[in-house]
Amino acid sequence: MKVIARLLVLLLVVTAGLGWGLHRWANARLAPSGAPLEVTIAPGSSIRSIALQLEAAGVGSNPWLFSALARLERRATRLRAGTYAIAPTLTPETLLDKLEAGDVVRIALVIPEGWTFAQMRSVIAQHPFVRQTVVALTDAQLMNAIGAGSGQPEGQFFPDTYLFTRGTSDLDLYRRAYQAMQKRLGDAWASRAADLPLATPYEALTLASVVEKETGRAADRPRVAAVFINRLRRGMLLQTDPTVIYGMGIRFDGNLRKADLSADTPYNTYLRPGLPPTPIALVGAAALAAVVNPPHTDALYFVARGDGSSEFSDKLIDHNRAVDRFQRGGATRARP
């Protein structure tokens, strides 16, 4: 009996020692110094495989101890795949926390306001961390693939900074941006002012895209929207250069000429009344808000001052004076 008791005591001492040693190891830094590492844990990896992947990447964790710690804490089956940033200040314990939480590296994709859908497609198609699945699809096929029907995609996607993990599909990004725009547009339309000369949310989106392209300074955006709303109410031509440029497509070489303004396209608002047939750019929240709730003003004209801001006028005679003042001899055309 004494021998058995001594063996039990010895076993308890050894177990306690091992437990204390594992505790100290689990709460010690993985590395005293060095740059953060990026480690990709493959999907379906076992705890042993994860521990070996961490060791192979140079994280500095002991595979046997790491596996034992995860099993002891009953977390071995809760660790997630993905790409992780491993800082040298992490401990095995906090590394387990990171893997269990799925705190993976997130990549930022910036889609600016005012871009065309073609520009958006080009950037997504060339992104090194996006999994390409729809590059060969036409615009109409892409719209069908995200469940949006086969309509025109221009303006239907919300410009924003999108965070995603490596290997996210391009289709997922398009779907997210499309759904974000539908939500923004629906909310804006629901809060619109009464008696707007706009019949549908799509018309609001179309006008907002024109405002987006016509605004050089954010503070002027509501007044630019008000000018176009006033012109629509009076049945005046919008006479806006960005729609003409959009209608020219690849023919536009950076210079808008008088002949271009005389060439009829569905987007030439110098010749055709009302709105262009589709949006001409990706629209931000501020442009949408400006269009559905424009400020009260009698202004019907504006001209660029050359510093990003615009000069607004109620009467044509004042507008012509503003054009003479700000753009005489300049290359930039006057706005409506």
N, C-alpha and C positions, 0 to 999 in steps of 0.2 A: 504493500500500500504506500509505503514511504517513497518507493521508486516511482510509482505512478504519480504521486503528488509532485515529486520533484520534476518529472517530465512535463506535467501540466503547467507548473510554474515557469519552466524553461520555455515552453511553447507560448505562454502569455507574454513573456519578456521579449521573445523574438518577434511575435506578432506586433506588439506595441512598438518595438524598434522599427520594424518595417513600415508600420503605419506612420510613425513620426517622420521617418525618412521620406516616405512618399508625400507627406504633407509639406515638408520643407521644399522638396523638389517642385511640387505643384505650384508653389507660391514664389518661386525664384524666377528672375527674368530669363527669358529664353536666350538672350544674347546681351552682353553689357553695352555693346555699341554696334554701329552699322546702319546702313540704309534700310528702309522698309522693303520687304519682299512681296511679290505677288505670286500666289500659289493657286492653281486651279485644281479643285477636287472633282474628280470625275463622277458622273451620276452612277448610282448603284454601288458605290464603294463600301466595303466592310470597314469596321473600325481598324482592323489590322492594315488594310490597304491605305486608309487615310493616314495612319501613323507613318507608313513607309513613304507615301507621297510627300508628307511634310519633311521627313528626313532627307529625301532626295532633293528637295528644293532648297535645303540649307537652313531650315528654320531653327535647328538646334535642339529639337525635342527627341528624347529617347523613345523609339517606337514601342518597346516593351512597356515602359513606365506609362507612356501616354495611353496605350490600350488598356492597361490595368486601371488607371485613374478613371477613364471613361466608363469602364464596366462597373467599377466600384460605386460610382455615382449614378449608375443606371442611365447613362446618356449615350451609350455606344450606338444605339439605333436611331438617335434623334439628330444626328449631325447631317448638315445639308451640303449638297454639291454646289459648286460655283467658284468664282474667282475671288480670292480674299487678299486684302492688304495686311501683311503681318509686320507690325512694328516691333523693333527690338525691345521695347518696354513691356511687351506682353509676357505673361506667365503662362504655363500650361493650363492653369485654371481659367484665366481670362480668354485664352485661345479656345478652350472648350465652349465658353460662353458665346464667343463670336461665331463658332461653327454651328452651335445649336440654334442661335437666333437667325442664322442666314444673313449675317451682316456682310454681304458681298460688295465688291467694288461696283459702283454705279457710274456710268458714263453719261456725259451731258451732250445732247444734240440740240443745237440752237437753230431754230427756224425763225428768221426775223419777219416783222411786219413789213408788208409791201413787196415781199418776194412773190414771184409767180409760182404756180404749181410745178412748172417745168424746172425751175431752180430747186425747188424742194425735192423733186424726184432725183435730180442729178446728185445732190449732196447725199441723200440716203443710199443711192445706188453705189456710191464710191466710198461709203464709210467702212473702215476696215473691221469694225466689231459688230456690224449688222449682218445677220444671216439673210442672204439674198434669195427670195422666192418668187418675186413678181417682176423682175427686171424686164422680162420678155413680154409682159402683158401690155396691151394698149391702155390708154387712160380709161376707156369705157369698161374694159375687162377688169381693171384694178378696182373701179368703183363697184362693180358687181361682186368682186371677191370680198370686199369689206361690208357687203350688205347694204350698199347705198343706191342700188339701181344702176342704170347706165347713163346717168346724166353727166353734165359737164362738171369736172372736178374743180375748176378754178374758183377760188374763194371759199371752198367748202371745208378747208382744213385750218385749224386754229394755230397761228404762229406763237410759239412758246419755247421754253427750254424743257426738253423731255429727258428724264433720267431713265436709263435702262441698263440691264446687265449684258455682258458679252454673250453673243449668240442669240440675242433677241431677234425675231424675224422682222423684216421690213413691213410685212403685212400688219403685224401688231402695232408698229409705230403709226402707220397710216390710219388704222382703225381708231387708235387713241386720239389722234389729232382730229379726225372726222367727228367722233363723238363729242369731243370738247367743243368744237365749233357749233354743232347742233344744239348743245346745251346753252352756250353763250347767246346764240342767235334767238333761241326760244325765250330765254329770260329777257333779252333786250326788247323783243317784239311785244312781250306781255306788259312791259312797262312803258310803252311808247306814248307819246303825246297824242291828243285827239286831233283829228282833221289833218293828218299828214297826207301829202299827195303820193302815198305809197300804198299799194293794194295788198302786198304779201310780204312775208319775211324775206323771201328771195330778192325782192326789189330793194328792201332795206340793205341787204347784204351787198347788192350790186352798187348802190350809191355809196355805201361805206367804203368800198374798194376804191372808188374814185377819190373820195375824201382822203383816204390813206395815201394815195399817190400824189395828191395835190398839196399836201401839208408839209411845209418845210420846218415849222416850229410847232411843238405840241400845243402851246398856248393858243395858237390860231385855229386849231382843229374845229372847235365848235362853231366859229364864225364862218369857216369855209363850208361846213355842212349847211349852215343857215342860208348862205348864198345860193347853193344848189337847190335847197328846198324852196326858196323864194322864186327861183327861176322856173322850177317845175310847176308851182302854183299858178304862175302867170303864163304858162305855155311857151316860155322862151327856150331857145336852144341852150344846151349846157355849155357848148363851146369849150371843151376841156382837152388839152393836148394829150394827157396820158391815155385817153381812150383811142385817140388816133394812132398813137405809137403802138399800143397793144394790137390794134387791127392790122398794122403793117407787118407784125411778126418779125421774121429774120431780115426783112428788107430794111428795117430801121438801122441806120449806120451811126447814130448818135447826133445827127442833125435833122431837125424838123423843118422842112421847106414849105413855101407857099403852095407848091404843086401837091404836096402831101395832104394839105388841108382841103384841097379841091378834089382829091381822089376819093370816090365813094367806096366805103366799106361799111359793114353793119355797125362798126365801132366809131365811125366818124360823126361825132356829136356836133360838128360845125354844119353838117348837112342834114342829119337825121334828128328828128325831135325825140324827146324823152330819154330814157335810160339806154345804155348799151345793152345788148342781149344777154350778157353774162357779166359777172364780176371780172375785174381785170387784175386782181392781186389778192394775196392773203391779207385778211383784215384782223386788226387787233381790237381789243375790248373798247379802247377809247374812241376809235372811229365809229364803232357800232353805237355807243352811247351818244355820241354827238349827232348822229343821223336820226335816231328815234326820239331825241329830246333836244332839238336845236334851240339856241337862245333866240329871243325876240330881237329882230333887227330888220331894217329896211334895205340893207345892203344887197346889191345885185351884181357887184363886180369886185374883183380883187386883182392885185398885181404884185409880183414879187419885188421886194425892195433890194434884193441882192445880198442880204445878210441872213437869209433863212426865214425872215418874217414877211408878212404881206400887208399891203395897204388896201383898205376896204372903202368902197364908195357906193352911195345910194343912186347917184345919177351918172349917166354916160359922160357928160361934160367933165365932171370931176374925175372920173376914171381915166379919161384921155389925158388930163393934166398929170395924173399920177404916172401914167405910162411915159409921158414926156420927161417927167422928173427922174424916174428911177431906171428907165430902160432905154433912153435915147442913145443910140449908137451901140447898145449892148447886144449880145448874142441871144440872151434869153427872151423868149416870147412873153407877152403879157398874158395873164390869166383872164378868164371871162370878165 
